[in-house]
Amino acid sequence: MMSPNDPAHSASSPDGHDAPRVCLSLSEINALCFKAARGAGLTWGEAEEAGWAAAWLTRAGLPGPSILLHWVQDCATLARPRPAPGHWQAPTGPLCPLRAGLALADFAALPEGPGAGVLRIDAVAHPRLILPFVARAATRLDLPLRIGWGGTELALRPAETGPITLPPGQEHEAPADLRIARSDRRDTDAIPTVYSMPAQGIALTDWQALDALALRVTVPPSDASRAGAGAAGDDND
């Protein structure tokens, strides 16, 4: 049986925790979501980006771990984007928001990225997860970017994370057609700058689901691992 403080456990809550929410710091959220994404089968690089994105969303006031959990449960079925000037289409079904976001940041200054007109990206699943990467693209361009889908319209400025408020109903994460465009001017009041936020509460059920995924890449303790732990010799002088 795993002890409450066993180092193989992924998050910070001990066994037997019965509060409705678990309080984690941004660094703990990053680490937990990274391990959970890796446990769900993503590559090391993609998992690192997923952990960073979850922390970014949390810092912006959105439920980053919950958003990541719902995406990671679907990610195996989501398509990779095919960047093209002005219009990215979904070839075989909804697009993965993490891979679309990574491509958007990579192509930010190229013809396939947000140019003089509006870049349309079709059928992006879990669209809130792409927001950190739109902000990264804005930083690489050194220009604010606007992103919209349905009744949502947001402005993201270079190198800043501010509180984000979405209209009611946007939490259902249905695939959405995105519109991304460069802003004509730097609106200093578009998004207030927030450089840190207090530790965030995560629903206990979401923490348990993420922790279960994270434990897939954690070697459980055993007599053999304990016997091999520590230095092989005596380092006392």
Secondary structure, DSSP 8 states (H G I E B T S, - for coil): ---TT-TT--SS--TT--SSEEEE-HHHHHHHHHHHHHHTT--HHHHHHHHHHHHHHHHTTS-HHHHHHHHHTTGGG-B--B--TTEEB-SSSSB-HHHHHHHHHHTTTSTTSS-SS-EEEEEESSGGGGHHHHHHHHHHHTS-EEEEETTEEEEE-TT--------TTGGG---EEEEEEE-SS--TTSS--------EEEEHHHHHHHHHHHGGGS----HHHHHT-S-SS----
